[in-house]
Structures are given as structure tokens and as C-alpha cells.
Amino acid sequence: MPTYDYECDACEHRFEVFQSITSDPIDKCPKCGKKKARRLIGAGAGLIFKGSGFYCTDYKSKSYKQDESVARAKKASKEVKESAKASPSPTTEGSKKNGSSSSSSSS
């Protein structure tokens, strides 16, 4: 249930009340007993949902996070290996150029 802030206009007493969203605002001050209490407008608070049944990305277990980091590391190393195979190394390319230039100059 939400917490609402109240202030009494008669004695200036400030207090909080846990109330249902659908319940009517309180008008009687618990300190002086006069019907001068009014609900204050507050910034509210962020909601935190804990437990099962919410989004799969919320509050993951430690084992799930560890498994996920291992999977990311494997994927990254696989991508590095594939990119190394796809791009030729500079030493191989340099030797090809040297070999082709020497054969063309001797002919």
C-alpha cells in the first residue's frame, strides 16, 4: 500500500499514513483531533518488483549471470578467431609481393 503525507492546517503536525489507493483522504489530525488535515502532494517513490513472474532481466540469479558471462566470453573468442582467419596477415602479404616483384624483374 502507498504511504501518503498529511499536514494539519490547525497545528501544522505532519504525519504519514499507509492507505489503499481507493480509500478516501483522512481529514482528522491524530495530534489535535481537528478536521483540518490535508493530503500533501509528494514526488512518490519508485516501485521495485521482486520475485518470480516479472521481466526475465530483473533480479537474475548469480548462477545465471555467471553462465551468461561465460557464454559472452566464448562468443567473443570465436569472433576473434573468425576475424583472424578472414583477414590475411601482413607477413604473408609482404612475402607475396616480394616474390612477385622478383619474378617479374627477372623476366
C-alpha positions, -999 to +999 in steps of 0.1 A: +000+000+000+012+035-007+023+060+020+006+094+019+019+125+037-005+147+055-003+181+073-028+196+097-037+232+090-046+238+126-015+226+145+009+221+115+016+185+125+030+164+097+024+126+095+023+097+072-005+072+067-004+038+048-036+038+028-051+020-001-052+039-034-090+038-034-096+049+002-107+085+009-082+110+023-080+115+061-093+148+073-089+144+111-055+152+127-042+125+151-025+151+173-051+178+178-082+159+167-094+188+144-107+181+109-080+202+093-057+175+079-050+176+042-031+152+019+002+167+006+013+162-030+046+142-030+071+131-055+063+095-048+088+066-049+099+042-075+084+007-074+106-023-071+090-056-081+108-086-066+100-122-070+091-145-099+067-135-126+083-103-137+106-095-165+133-120-172+161-094-170+151-083-134+169-098-104+187-126-122+204-152-100+242-153-096+245-186-115+225-172-145+248-142-146+279-164-144+266-187-172+258-156-193+293-141-189+309-174-199+288-176-230+297-140-239+334-148-235+332-178-257+313-158-283+339-131-282+368-155-286+351-172-315+346-139-333+383-130-328+393-163-343+370-159-372+382-124-379+418-136-378+410-162-404+392-137-427+419-111-428+453-121-442+484-114-421+508-087-431+538-110-433+521-134-458+511-105-480+545-089-479+562-121-490+538-125-519+546-090-531+584-096-528+581-129-546+560-115-575+583-084-579+614-105-581+599-129-606+587-100-628+620-082-627+639-113-638+618-119-669 
